[in-house]
């Protein structure tokens, strides 16, 4: 079994494998191209994102700078928006639903490095997937750790470190991130959205 197959199977793998290094370099070249394309060149930027990501819905909007490891493990739905300095370490699948808003300085971390120093030095790591539901808002400077799911319609407060699953329809925040309350009818502004 190749190191890439181990990585995608959520097994321990060596991250410095030649194939994986080449795939990261391919992604970094596309990320460089994205980050050096003018913000007003929306069509060109979208075309780069479509080459980089595994799956892209309608109307993706990614502010620069952006960074990721492989790109092909990232799947985003319609109307995906991420603000500046988003980092997605996508050694495992990262699935993001429709209408997701991501604040500045948000990081998604799928890899866990080995705890044993010799194994860590050799490059061993294991990666777990991250899933974000529809209509989620992730505020600024949030870190999302390996294996986490965030349910539909939830809000993650600024500066949170999400270490465990967050259910749908809640506001959660803190280090570690915990549910503060459910989202209620009182939270709705009563706006008539066309």
Phi, psi and omega in degrees: 000134180287163177296325177296316179298319176299315180302311183289340177268007179063034175256165174294137181217166178262116186289342182270013176303141184304313181299316181292321177299315180297321179291324176293321178295321176301313180296318181297325177296317178293320178297318177301315179299315179300312184291345179249014174260135183305141177303327181286348180270065186300317181296317179295319179295316179298320179298322178293315179299320179295328175286325186281310186278156176291324181207135182225128175280194179283144170064051173284143179222111182240117177281146176269151000279150177231152178213144173208169180272304186240326181083314184293346176269004181258129176232123179236146179274196180292148173059039176283130177228130170230135179282186187295154175063035174279132177238124179237104177272093191260058174285339171239171181297137171236115183247121183238128185285197180278150172058043179262132177248129180238125180286179180290151174063033178267140181232136176248122183241109174270333185275146169241122176282155179299146179282324179292127184302321180293319178292322178295317179298325179287348176100013181287136172208166178223136186241142181237144185290159175234136179232129177241127182286190179281152173059035179266142173242121177251112184289177186297149174058038177265141173246128180246120188269169185303141173081008186270144170238141175238125185285164181308143171070003183279159179238131177251122184291153182304140176079005183287153171241109186270107184255342182222164180303143176243128182288175177287154170062041178225161167256127181227147181198166172113177178231102357285158182294131179224155178294129177264316180193167174275157175276127186246173175301328180295338179286341182280139185276351182076020179287144175267099182270127183294000000 
